[in-house]
Amino acid sequence: MTLTRRSLLISAAASAAAHAQRVPRSTWKPKLGILGKYTPGNVAFAKQEGFSSIGLWANPKTLLDPDIVTDEQVEKARAAVRSSGLYLSVIGAVQNHIAPDPDARSRANASFGKVIALAGKMGAPFVGTSSGTIPGKALDQQVAEIVRVYTEKYFPLCEKHHVRILWEPWPGGPNIATGPVGYEALFNAFGNSPHVGLQYDPSHLLWQMMDPIQTARDFIDKIYDVHLKDTEVRWHILRKSGIHPLTNEQWWRYRLPGLGSIDWPAFFTVLMDAGYQGAMNIEHEDDLYGWPYRDDDFSEEYKTGFRLAHQFLRPFVPA
């Protein structure tokens, strides 16, 4: 048999392909955690239950309220998280960064600047938020204003504190980053900016009748943090009353992972294929399991919800 250069190349390519198929992937080990208000007790609970990450809110009237928290309090909180061994993935704070009222915008920008600084002091790489919105304005006008405000007000602080801003697709807030159309407009406008990305929560896309799996696949390179929350579509209400029930019944509601309509194996496969190794924090907004909790510390009923979600998720997410 005469070996030609072409046959050698074909044989080499086939051998390489077969070898690639046999090479095992690295183990998928993202960080599974919870999201909540900061208290030493909540941090201890996360550690006790075997979670490996945590996300914390820095909203008004929490212990990490950015407008009133002191450096001493921040250092105590940082020390508590570090001693627990948990990975602090994100600090969350909702603001309308481009509020149409100048005074409201000024207050929001100042407060969010403090959140970025707080994240840096706490050692969190990300701040989760909404994009901001000016209701009634055209999409391109809102995007242009978001780019201008972020570039002027936030990006110098992001560079200083080594923090990236992530948008959650929450349609109930001051937000245009609620799905693919908003994502495309924003990322096209920001180009390859290292200062923005996505805090992906599939539950928000599902009740908006978007495809959370395909959207995750399309924007996987922009996903830096994940919220694990489910959405239950209450078909017995929807089929009878439509999306605007005259009785104001809610035709959808947030649930713990596994109790709604998210295809979790498909979602996790997208993350696995991409080699995502970041945090995935359970965002518990299931009112059948103690949400909302009134005090800073998690209630016992609320903790039960986290435990049930943990039991459901563990087979998909190796410890």
Stockholm file with secondary structure:
# STOCKHOLM 1.0

chainA/1-319         MTLTRRSLLISAAASAAAHAQRVPRSTWKPKLGILGKYTPGNVAFAKQEGFSSIGLWANPKTLLDPDIVTDEQVEKARAAVRSSGLYLSVIGAVQNHIAPDPDARSRANASFGKVIALAGKMGAPFVGTSSGTIPGKALDQQVAEIVRVYTEKYFPLCEKHHVRILWEPWPGGPNIATGPVGYEALFNAFGNSPHVGLQYDPSHLLWQMMDPIQTARDFIDKIYDVHLKDTEVRWHILRKSGIHPLTNEQWWRYRLPGLGSIDWPAFFTVLMDAGYQGAMNIEHEDDLYGWPYRDDDFSEEYKTGFRLAHQFLRPFVPA
#=GR chainA/1-319 SS CCCCHHHHHHHHHHHHHHHHHHSCCCCCCCEEEEEECCCHHHHHHHHHTTCCEEEEECCTTSTTCTTTCCHHHHHHHHHHHHHHTCEEEEEECCCCTTCSSHHHHHHHHHHHHHHHHHHHHHTCSEEEECCCCCTTSCHHHHHHHHHHHIIIIIHHHHHHHTCEEEECCCTTSSCSCSSHHHHHHHHHHHTTCTTEEEEECHHHHHHTTCCHHHHHHHTGGGEEEEEECEEEECHHHHHHHCSSCTTCCCSEEEECTTSSSCCHHHHHHHHHHHTCCSEEEECCCCGGGTCSCCSSSCCHHHHHHHHHHHHHHTTTSCC
#=GC SS_cons         CCCCHHHHHHHHHHHHHHHHHHSCCCCCCCEEEEEECCCHHHHHHHHHTTCCEEEEECCTTSTTCTTTCCHHHHHHHHHHHHHHTCEEEEEECCCCTTCSSHHHHHHHHHHHHHHHHHHHHHTCSEEEECCCCCTTSCHHHHHHHHHHHIIIIIHHHHHHHTCEEEECCCTTSSCSCSSHHHHHHHHHHHTTCTTEEEEECHHHHHHTTCCHHHHHHHTGGGEEEEEECEEEECHHHHHHHCSSCTTCCCSEEEECTTSSSCCHHHHHHHHHHHTCCSEEEECCCCGGGTCSCCSSSCCHHHHHHHHHHHHHHTTTSCC
//
